[in-house]
């Protein structure tokens, strides 16, 4: 049975562990026929991914995952089917990447004050692209024996109230949606269950997002449970948002999130890809009921 599109993945252009080419080859081997590369705050991997996709006979959807500060909370907005050459988009992403450079250095300084030396150098060595993110610090600290896994690193070192926490200074929701729309793309709220929001605040976020021109909500994603998938399918219907699906794949080190294993969208969803002329697709919605 054909797989549904995977519209949220990462490569070494951000904090993934596979190059864009390796990612495309692995996706093709897993049966994925439509894949979006959505690296954090940059589109550096798209040209290489496009070449690999042509060789694999795979449809590549150009994308990006933009970091947003909304009401003091970090939210991620995925942009799909956008033009990576758009000047306004690239200017906005350049600002975010400049902050990422400073933040990585500052995380290293803060960890050094707590007795963890050379953390920035260690994270830098693990980054195969120009972005050094918190995931790279987490991998370094696991290698150093400071934690059993990257989740533990985040809990004890990199989140609010911990030694390596540096607050985000990201795009506003209006900016992120505007950059994506200005580049001809579709804006999608990524992995909504990961945000610590009450139902009322989530409704407010989705309402503001829709009013700004956002069109999609990631209903199926690698970090959602079955119940969370059903919850956000309902919220997508209530907010008149189209449903997206993406693994949020970062590499084979996370076997619980694998390419080619996304379930279908729940009944009643309107897939974000429904009207895409480049796709002649599969079953639109089914598995959960």
N, C-alpha and C positions, 0 to 999 in steps of 0.2 A: 504494500500500500504506500502511495507517495506521502512524503512528509510535508507538513505545512511549512511556510517560509520561516526562517530563523532571522529575525530582524534586530538582533542585539548581540554583537560579538566584539571581542577585543584582540588586538595583536601586539607585537612588540613596539608598535608606534605609541602605545600607552603602557598599560600594566599587564598585558597578556604575555604569555611565554612562547608563543609561536609567531614566526614572521608572517606577514600577510600571505605569502605564497604557501607556507606550511599550513596555515589556517584553511585556505581554500582547498588544498589537496585533501586535508583531513575531512572537511565538510563534504566534499564530493564522494569520498570513500564511504561516508556514513549515510549517503543517500540524500543529502540536502541538495536541492536544485535551485533554491533561491536564498541568498544570504546577504545580510547587510553588515558591513564593517562599520562599527560605531565607536571608534576610539575616543578616549576622554579628551575633550577640548582641543583636538587637532584632527586634521584629515591627511596626515603625512603618509599613511599606509595605503591610500586609495588607488594611486596609480599602479603600484606593484600588484595590489589585489585584482585590479581590473585585467591586467595582463594574464595573471594566473587563472582568473575565471574564464577568460576566453579560451585558454588552453584546455580547461576542464569541461567546457560546455555548461558552465554554471552561470546563472544570472546574478550579477552583483548589484546590490542596491547601495549607492553611495550614502554614507551617513556619518553621524557624529553624536557623541553624548556630551551635552553641555552641563557644566556645574552651575547651580543656581542657589542663591541665598534668598529664602522666602520666610519672612517672619522669624529670623534668626535660626532657621533650619536649612540644612543643605538638602536640596532636591535635585534630581537629575532629569534632564529633558533630552530625549533622543530626537534627532532630526533625520528624516528619511527622504530619499529621492531628491536630494538637494544638489546644487551646483557647487562643487568645492572651490571653484575659481572665483566665486562671488567676493568682491572686495570688502563689503561691509561685514560679511561673515568672517573672513580671514582677519580683519582688524580686531573684531571682538575676541576671536580665539587667541590672537597674539597677546592681548591683554591678560587673558586667563593663564596662558602659558608663562608669561612673565611672573605672575603671582606664584605659580607652581614652582618656579625656580627658587624664588625667595623662600617659599614655605618649606621646601625640602631642606634647604640650608639651615633654616631656623629649627626644624625638627631635630636635625643633627646637633645643633648647639644646645637645645634643651635636654636632649638625651645625655649629652656629655656632662652637663651639670649634675646629672644623677648617676654618674659613674659609668656610663656606657659610651666608651670612646670609639671614634672612627665609624659611627653609625652612618653618617652621610656617605663616606667613601665606600662602605660596604653596600649600601643601597644603590649607589651609583654604578658599582661593578655589576649588579644584577639587572640593571636597566639596559636593554639592548637598543633602545631608542633614546630620544632626547628628553623624554618625560621621566622624572624620578618621583614616584608617587608613594603613598603610605603603604601600598601593598609591597613595594620593594623593601621598605624598612621592615615590614612584618616578616618577609622571607629571610632577611638578614638576621633578625633577632631569633628566629627559629633555628637557623644554622648555628648561631652562637649558643644555643641551649638555654635561651632566656624564657622560652615558652614551648609548649608541646606542638602548637600549630598556630597558624596565622590568626584564627579567631581569638585565641587567647592573647596574642600580642595586642590586637585592637582593644580588647577589654581592659588590659592592664597597663598599656603604654600609650596608645594613640587616640583615645577618645576623651571627651570632656572630663576634666578633673585628674587626668593622668599626665605623667612627665613629658611625653612627646606630643601632647595635643596642641595644635595651632588652629585657631578659628579660621574658617573659610572666608574669603572676601571675593565672592563669585559674581556672576552676572545676576541682574534682576530677572524675574520671570518675564517681564515685558521685553527686556533686551533679548533674552534667549529665544523667545517665540518670534520676535521681530527679525532676528538674524536668520532663523530657519526659513521663515516665510519669504524674506527678502531674497533668499537663495533658491526660491522655488520649491522648498521642501515642506514636509508635513511634520508638525511637532507632536510628540507623544510623551506623556509622563511615564518614566521608567519605574519598574518594580515598586509599585505603591505600597505594598505591605511592609516594606523596610522602613517607612517613615513613622516616627512615634507621634501619631496624630489621632485624636478622637475622631469619631465619625463626623461630627459637626465641622471640625477643622479640615478634614479631608474634603468634605463637600464644599467648603469655602475655597480651598486650593483648586479643586477641579472647576468650580464655577468661574473663578478669576482666570484660570487657564483657558477655558472655552471662550470667555469674553475677549481675550487677547488674540484669539485666532487659533488656539490649540485644537487639535482634532482627534487625538488618540490617547488611549490608556493601555498600558501593557498589562493585559489580563493574564496571559500565560507567560510565565518566566521561570527560570531555573530555581529561584529562591521561594516561590510561592507553593504553599500546600494546596491540597484539593479544595479545602474550605475557603482559603484566601482567593483562589481562582474564581470560585463561585461568587464570593462577596464582590469582587471587583468587576465581574461580568455584570452583576446587577447595577453597580454604580455606573459603569459605562453606559448601560441602557438608560438609567435615570438621568444622566447628564448629557445624553445624546452625543456620546463620544464613540468613535470607532475602536474596535478591539485590536490590539497588536499582540504579537507573540515573539519572544526572543529568549534564548537560553542564558544570555549574559555570560557566555563562555569566555574563560580566560586562559585555558590550557588544560592539558591532560593531568595535571597535578590534582585537579578537583574532579574525581571520577563520578561524583554524584550530580555533576552538571556536564552532560555530554552532548555533543552535536547529534542531530538526527533523532532525538528522543522526545521532542515536544508533543504533548497531547493536542488534540484538536480543541478549538475554542468551544466553550459551552453553547448550548442552544440559545438562540435569540440574539447572538452577537452579530454585529455588522463588521466583517473583517476590514482592516484598514486597507488591505490590498485588493478589495473587491473590484474596483474600477481601474486598476492599473493595466494599461494596454499591453505592457510587455509580458504580462503573466496570463497564462491559460491554466488555471489551477483547479485543483483538488477540491475536496469536500470543504465547504466553508465553515461549518460548525457542527459538532456532534458530541463528543465523547462523554460529557459530564451529565447532561440531562437536567 
